[in-house]
Amino acid sequence: MPLYDYKCLKCGNEFEALVLRQLEPPSCPECKGTKLEQMLSTFRVDSANTREAPLKDGQRRRDKARKDYNMAQLAYEKEHRH
């Protein structure tokens, strides 16, 4: 089903509307105006792969930061032993 983004030219409100060919064109939910500009719609892709990649990247960064911290701690302790 086609979902479109619109901007009302009367009041400036931006909204989404489901548009079917059999029905009347949409109107602004704020002012009920019918002079609308169809906006460029965007979409989002969501899958296991798109969620997994940032998670793995975050884990790698956390592991590297932990390793760097531990190495710095060992160097500090080595320098400051009595």
C-alpha positions, -999 to 999 in steps of 0.1 A, spaced: 0 0 0 15 34 -10 23 56 20 34 91 10 48 121 28 31 154 23 36 190 32 5 213 35 11 245 15 -16 263 36 -2 256 72 32 240 66 23 208 84 42 176 73 24 143 75 21 108 61 -9 95 42 -20 62 28 -32 69 -7 -54 45 -26 -64 53 -62 -101 48 -55 -102 73 -27 -101 111 -27 -67 127 -24 -55 133 11 -61 165 31 -41 180 59 -50 166 93 -43 200 109 -61 225 87 -80 202 63 -63 220 34 -60 201 1 -31 221 -15 -3 196 -7 32 191 -19 43 154 -21 76 150 -3 104 126 -11 97 96 10 124 77 28 125 41 40 144 21 65 158 -13 60 159 -35 91 172 -70 92 193 -92 114 224 -83 94 218 -45 97 214 -48 135 242 -73 139 270 -52 122 268 -22 145 266 -45 175 298 -63 165 315 -30 158 306 -18 193 319 -50 208 352 -47 189 356 -11 201 348 -20 237 373 -49 236 400 -27 222 394 0 247 395 -26 275 428 -40 262 443 -5 259 432 3 294 447 -29 308 480 -24 290 482 12 303 474 0 338 502 -26 337 527 0 324 517 23 352 520 -4 379 554 -14 365 567 22 367 554 29 402 564 -3 420 585 3 451 
